[in-house]
Amino acid sequence: MSNKGEISQFIQKYFLHFNSAALVDAAKGYEDQLNKGSKMLVSLAGAMSTAELGKIFAEMIRTDKVHIISCTGANLEEDLMNLVAHSHYKRVPNYRDLTPQEEWDLLENGLNRVTDTCIPEEEAFRRLQKHIYDIWKDAEAKGERYFPHEFMYKLLLSGVLEQYYEIDIKDSWMYAAAEKNLPIVVPGWEDSTMGNIFASYVIKGELKASTMKSGIEYMTFLADWYMNNSKKGIGFFQIGGGIAGDFPICVVPMLYQDLEQTETPFWSYFCQISDSTTSYGSYSGAVPNEKITWGKLDIDTPKFIVESDATIVAPLIFAYLLDM
């Protein structure tokens, strides 16, 4: 405990039972994985980027405590949106009390609400659209194809967004990832704002769908990465549920069962932070043991579930791992 900071010491002293104890156990399990040389996948669902998780997640990336990310298209782009339009965001603390008319008024003012935070369409969406279109178009002209996150990396590293920066660049997890060229998979990218915009250009005949690499190509990329990096184990740290978690965890049964590569190791650690209730066939609400039956986790894989708000739990676990 002596090498740990005040936050870590606090949670070890006071987080002793129920979900708080599960949080500490999961953090220690994550640390054990890193100490034995295992790699870690982190999946981001929900609106973690708009929740500004990048303030601490970027440091996790910089300190090599994350080795691959699976995220929704929303999290991929919303980190950049926060980077270039932060001062234009509007917080709505009383969001539970909004009437349908008040919600409509937000739309009319170009404010798209994510719980208590509104993303400004003009300064965020359109600001990115102008520059990412040029990068998409340039790649197509050269006959090149890239993944969604690779296009975003190009956008960040080109420097064209620097004129708009409104937060410290060290608080952007996407910038930290781009600097390391960290592998990312973005299943279902098409349903994001940038995915919708790209599709609109395809419909208008201005871009070809093939310029953007697909979800199947993401899965084959992930399969190669998994086999090349699983010698000492790969852990799975899942924030939220949905496709960001379900897509990457399936790579193991695919390799083992469909490709009949029976030497494929199971995930070596599993933790999910979720506020889903355990019921009714949901993926997000499934307890970790169910994943054994699908060939994703082994009998003795360390398994943790913290049933709470990820915006509270994830920063505390990351703080523990960063010795804060």
C-alpha positions as CSV (number, residue, x, y, z in Angstrom):
1,M,0.0,0.0,0.0
2,S,2.9,2.3,0.7
3,N,3.6,3.1,-3.0
4,K,0.0,4.0,-3.6
5,G,-1.4,7.5,-3.4
6,E,-4.2,8.9,-1.3
7,I,-7.1,7.8,-3.6
8,S,-5.8,4.2,-3.7
9,Q,-5.3,4.1,0.1
10,F,-8.8,5.6,0.6
11,I,-10.6,3.0,-1.4
12,Q,-8.6,0.2,0.2
13,K,-9.4,1.4,3.7
14,Y,-13.1,2.2,3.2
15,F,-14.3,0.2,0.2
16,L,-14.8,-3.1,2.0
17,H,-18.1,-4.6,1.0
18,F,-20.6,-5.1,-1.8
19,N,-19.9,-3.1,-5.0
20,S,-17.2,-1.0,-3.4
21,A,-15.3,-4.2,-2.5
22,A,-15.8,-5.6,-6.0
23,L,-14.3,-2.3,-7.3
24,V,-11.1,-2.8,-5.2
25,D,-10.9,-6.5,-6.1
26,A,-11.3,-5.7,-9.8
27,A,-8.5,-3.1,-9.6
28,K,-6.1,-5.4,-7.9
29,G,-7.0,-8.2,-10.4
30,Y,-6.2,-5.7,-13.3
31,E,-2.9,-4.8,-11.6
32,D,-2.0,-8.5,-11.2
33,Q,-2.6,-9.0,-14.9
34,L,-0.2,-6.2,-15.8
35,N,2.4,-7.4,-13.3
36,K,2.6,-10.9,-14.9
37,G,3.0,-9.4,-18.4
38,S,-0.6,-9.9,-19.6
39,K,-2.1,-7.3,-22.0
40,M,-5.4,-5.6,-21.4
41,L,-8.3,-4.8,-23.7
42,V,-10.6,-2.0,-22.5
43,S,-14.0,-1.6,-24.1
44,L,-15.9,1.7,-24.0
45,A,-19.7,1.7,-24.3
46,G,-22.1,4.5,-23.6
47,A,-20.9,8.1,-23.7
48,M,-17.7,7.8,-21.8
49,S,-15.9,10.3,-24.0
50,T,-18.6,12.9,-23.4
51,A,-18.3,12.1,-19.7
52,E,-14.7,13.2,-20.1
53,L,-13.2,9.9,-19.1
54,G,-10.2,10.9,-21.3
55,K,-8.9,13.0,-18.4
56,I,-7.7,9.8,-16.7
57,F,-8.0,7.2,-19.5
58,A,-5.4,9.1,-21.6
59,E,-2.9,8.6,-18.8
60,M,-3.7,4.9,-18.7
61,I,-2.8,4.7,-22.4
62,R,0.4,6.8,-22.0
63,T,1.6,4.5,-19.2
64,D,1.0,1.3,-21.2
65,K,-1.8,0.0,-19.0
66,V,-4.1,-0.4,-22.0
67,H,-3.0,-2.4,-25.1
68,I,-6.1,-2.4,-27.3
69,I,-9.4,-0.6,-27.2
70,S,-12.9,-1.6,-28.4
71,C,-15.3,1.3,-28.5
72,T,-18.4,2.5,-30.1
73,G,-18.2,5.0,-33.0
74,A,-19.7,7.6,-30.6
75,N,-16.8,7.3,-28.1
76,L,-14.3,7.5,-31.0
77,E,-15.6,10.8,-32.3
78,E,-16.9,12.4,-29.1
79,D,-13.4,12.6,-27.6
80,L,-12.5,14.7,-30.6
81,M,-15.7,16.7,-30.4
82,N,-14.9,17.5,-26.7
83,L,-11.4,18.5,-27.8
84,V,-12.5,21.0,-30.4
85,A,-15.8,22.3,-29.0
86,H,-15.7,22.0,-25.2
87,S,-16.6,25.6,-24.4
88,H,-19.8,25.3,-26.6
89,Y,-21.1,22.3,-24.7
90,K,-24.2,23.0,-22.5
91,R,-24.8,21.2,-19.2
92,V,-28.4,20.5,-18.2
93,P,-28.4,19.5,-14.6
94,N,-32.2,19.3,-14.5
95,Y,-32.4,17.0,-17.5
96,R,-34.9,14.7,-15.7
97,D,-37.4,17.5,-15.7
98,L,-37.3,18.6,-19.3
99,T,-40.6,18.6,-21.2
100,P,-40.8,17.4,-24.8
101,Q,-41.0,21.0,-25.9
102,E,-37.8,21.8,-24.1
103,E,-36.1,18.9,-25.7
104,W,-37.3,20.1,-29.1
105,D,-36.0,23.6,-28.3
106,L,-32.5,22.0,-27.7
107,L,-32.7,20.4,-31.1
108,E,-33.7,23.7,-32.7
109,N,-30.7,25.3,-31.1
110,G,-28.3,22.6,-32.5
111,L,-27.8,20.9,-29.1
112,N,-27.9,17.1,-29.0
113,R,-28.4,15.9,-25.4
114,V,-26.5,13.1,-23.8
115,T,-28.0,12.8,-20.3
116,D,-26.9,16.0,-18.7
117,T,-24.7,17.3,-21.4
118,C,-25.6,18.8,-24.8
119,I,-23.1,18.4,-27.8
120,P,-23.1,21.5,-30.1
121,E,-23.8,20.3,-33.6
122,E,-22.2,23.2,-35.5
123,E,-19.0,23.5,-33.5
124,A,-18.5,19.7,-32.9
125,F,-20.1,17.6,-35.7
126,R,-19.6,20.1,-38.6
127,R,-16.2,21.2,-37.5
128,L,-14.9,17.6,-37.7
129,Q,-16.9,16.8,-40.9
130,K,-15.2,19.5,-42.9
131,H,-11.7,18.1,-42.2
132,I,-12.4,14.4,-42.1
133,Y,-14.1,14.6,-45.5
134,D,-10.9,15.9,-47.0
135,I,-9.0,12.9,-45.5
136,W,-11.6,10.4,-46.7
137,K,-11.5,11.9,-50.2
138,D,-7.7,12.0,-50.4
139,A,-7.5,8.3,-49.4
140,E,-10.0,7.4,-52.0
141,A,-8.2,9.3,-54.7
142,K,-5.1,7.3,-53.9
143,G,-7.0,4.0,-53.9
144,E,-6.3,3.6,-50.1
145,R,-8.6,2.1,-47.5
146,Y,-8.4,2.5,-43.8
147,F,-10.4,1.7,-40.6
148,P,-12.5,4.4,-39.0
149,H,-10.1,4.9,-36.1
150,E,-7.1,5.2,-38.6
151,F,-8.9,8.0,-40.4
152,M,-9.4,9.7,-37.0
153,Y,-5.7,9.2,-36.1
154,K,-4.8,10.9,-39.4
155,L,-7.1,13.8,-38.6
156,L,-5.5,14.3,-35.2
157,L,-1.9,13.8,-36.2
158,S,-2.2,16.1,-39.3
159,G,-2.5,19.1,-37.0
160,V,-5.5,20.6,-38.8
161,L,-7.6,20.6,-35.6
162,E,-5.1,22.4,-33.5
163,Q,-6.7,25.8,-34.3
164,Y,-9.8,24.6,-32.5
165,Y,-8.4,23.0,-29.3
166,E,-10.4,24.0,-26.3
167,I,-9.0,21.6,-23.7
168,D,-5.5,20.4,-22.8
169,I,-4.4,17.9,-25.4
170,K,-3.2,15.5,-22.6
171,D,-6.9,15.1,-21.6
172,S,-7.8,13.5,-25.0
173,W,-7.5,9.8,-24.9
174,M,-7.8,9.6,-28.7
175,Y,-4.7,11.8,-29.0
176,A,-2.8,9.6,-26.5
177,A,-3.9,6.5,-28.6
178,A,-2.9,8.2,-31.9
179,E,0.6,9.0,-30.6
180,K,1.1,5.3,-29.8
181,N,-0.8,4.1,-32.8
182,L,-2.8,1.9,-30.4
183,P,-4.9,-0.7,-32.0
184,I,-8.7,0.0,-31.8
185,V,-11.7,-1.9,-33.0
186,V,-14.9,0.1,-33.6
187,P,-17.8,-2.3,-34.2
188,G,-21.0,-0.8,-35.6
189,W,-19.2,2.4,-36.5
190,E,-21.9,3.1,-39.1
191,D,-24.4,4.2,-36.4
192,S,-22.2,7.0,-35.2
193,T,-22.5,10.6,-36.4
194,M,-19.4,10.3,-38.5
195,G,-20.6,7.0,-39.8
196,N,-23.9,8.6,-40.8
197,I,-22.1,11.4,-42.5
198,F,-19.8,9.0,-44.4
199,A,-22.9,7.0,-45.5
200,S,-24.5,10.3,-46.7
201,Y,-21.6,10.9,-49.0
202,V,-21.8,7.3,-50.3
203,I,-25.5,7.9,-51.0
204,K,-24.7,11.2,-52.8
205,G,-22.1,9.4,-54.9
206,E,-19.2,11.4,-53.5
207,L,-17.4,8.5,-51.8
208,K,-17.3,4.8,-52.2
209,A,-18.3,2.5,-49.3
210,S,-15.2,0.4,-49.8
211,T,-12.9,3.3,-48.9
212,M,-13.9,2.6,-45.2
213,K,-12.8,-0.8,-43.9
214,S,-15.6,-2.9,-42.5
215,G,-16.6,-4.6,-39.3
216,I,-15.7,-8.0,-40.7
217,E,-12.2,-6.6,-41.4
218,Y,-12.1,-5.4,-37.8
219,M,-12.9,-8.9,-36.6
220,T,-10.1,-10.4,-38.8
221,F,-7.7,-7.8,-37.6
222,L,-8.6,-8.5,-34.0
223,A,-8.2,-12.2,-34.5
224,D,-4.6,-11.7,-35.8
225,W,-3.8,-9.3,-32.9
226,Y,-5.2,-11.7,-30.3
227,M,-3.1,-14.7,-31.5
228,N,0.0,-12.5,-31.7
229,N,-0.4,-11.1,-28.2
230,S,-2.0,-13.8,-26.1
231,K,1.2,-15.7,-25.0
232,K,1.0,-14.3,-21.5
233,G,-2.7,-13.7,-21.5
234,I,-5.1,-10.9,-22.5
235,G,-7.5,-9.4,-20.0
236,F,-10.9,-7.8,-20.8
237,F,-12.0,-4.7,-18.9
238,Q,-15.5,-3.8,-20.0
239,I,-17.1,-0.4,-19.3
240,G,-20.8,-0.7,-20.0
241,G,-22.3,-3.4,-22.3
242,G,-23.5,-3.6,-25.9
243,I,-21.5,-4.1,-29.0
244,A,-18.3,-2.5,-27.7
245,G,-18.0,-5.5,-25.4
246,D,-19.8,-8.3,-27.2
247,F,-17.9,-7.8,-30.5
248,P,-14.3,-8.2,-29.2
249,I,-15.0,-10.9,-26.6
250,C,-16.4,-13.2,-29.4
251,V,-13.0,-13.4,-31.0
252,V,-11.9,-16.2,-28.7
253,P,-14.8,-18.6,-29.5
254,M,-14.4,-17.7,-33.2
255,L,-10.8,-18.7,-33.1
256,Y,-11.3,-21.8,-31.0
257,Q,-14.5,-23.2,-32.5
258,D,-14.9,-21.8,-36.0
259,L,-11.3,-21.8,-37.0
260,E,-10.6,-24.9,-34.9
261,Q,-7.5,-23.3,-33.4
262,T,-7.9,-25.2,-30.1
263,E,-4.7,-23.8,-28.7
264,T,-6.3,-20.4,-28.4
265,P,-6.2,-19.2,-24.8
266,F,-9.3,-17.9,-23.1
267,W,-9.4,-14.3,-21.9
268,S,-7.2,-14.2,-18.8
269,Y,-9.2,-11.7,-16.8
270,F,-12.7,-10.3,-17.0
271,C,-14.3,-7.3,-15.4
272,Q,-17.5,-5.5,-16.3
273,I,-18.8,-2.2,-14.9
274,S,-22.5,-2.1,-15.5
275,D,-25.7,-0.8,-14.1
276,S,-27.8,-3.3,-16.0
277,T,-29.9,-5.6,-14.0
278,T,-29.3,-9.4,-14.4
279,S,-32.4,-10.5,-16.3
280,Y,-34.2,-11.3,-19.5
281,G,-31.5,-12.5,-21.9
282,S,-29.6,-9.2,-22.1
283,Y,-25.9,-9.2,-22.9
284,S,-25.2,-6.3,-20.6
285,G,-27.0,-8.0,-17.8
286,A,-25.4,-11.4,-18.1
287,V,-23.3,-12.5,-15.2
288,P,-19.7,-13.4,-16.2
289,N,-20.2,-17.2,-15.6
290,E,-22.5,-17.3,-18.6
291,K,-19.5,-16.4,-20.8
292,I,-18.0,-19.8,-19.8
293,T,-20.7,-21.6,-21.7
294,W,-19.9,-19.6,-24.8
295,G,-16.2,-20.4,-24.7
296,K,-15.1,-16.9,-23.9
297,L,-13.9,-17.4,-20.3
298,D,-12.3,-20.3,-18.5
299,I,-13.4,-21.9,-15.3
300,D,-10.7,-20.2,-13.3
301,T,-10.5,-16.9,-15.2
302,P,-10.7,-14.1,-12.6
303,K,-14.1,-12.5,-13.0
304,F,-15.5,-9.3,-11.5
305,I,-18.7,-7.4,-12.0
306,V,-19.2,-3.9,-10.4
307,E,-22.9,-2.9,-10.6
308,S,-22.6,0.8,-10.5
309,D,-22.2,4.0,-12.6
310,A,-19.1,3.6,-14.8
311,T,-18.4,7.4,-14.5
312,I,-17.8,6.8,-10.8
313,V,-16.2,3.4,-10.9
314,A,-13.8,3.6,-13.9
315,P,-11.9,6.7,-12.7
316,L,-11.4,5.1,-9.3
317,I,-10.0,1.8,-10.7
318,F,-7.8,3.8,-13.1
319,A,-6.6,6.0,-10.2
320,Y,-5.6,2.8,-8.3
321,L,-3.7,1.5,-11.3
322,L,-1.9,4.8,-11.7
323,D,-0.9,4.8,-8.0
324,M,-2.9,8.0,-7.3
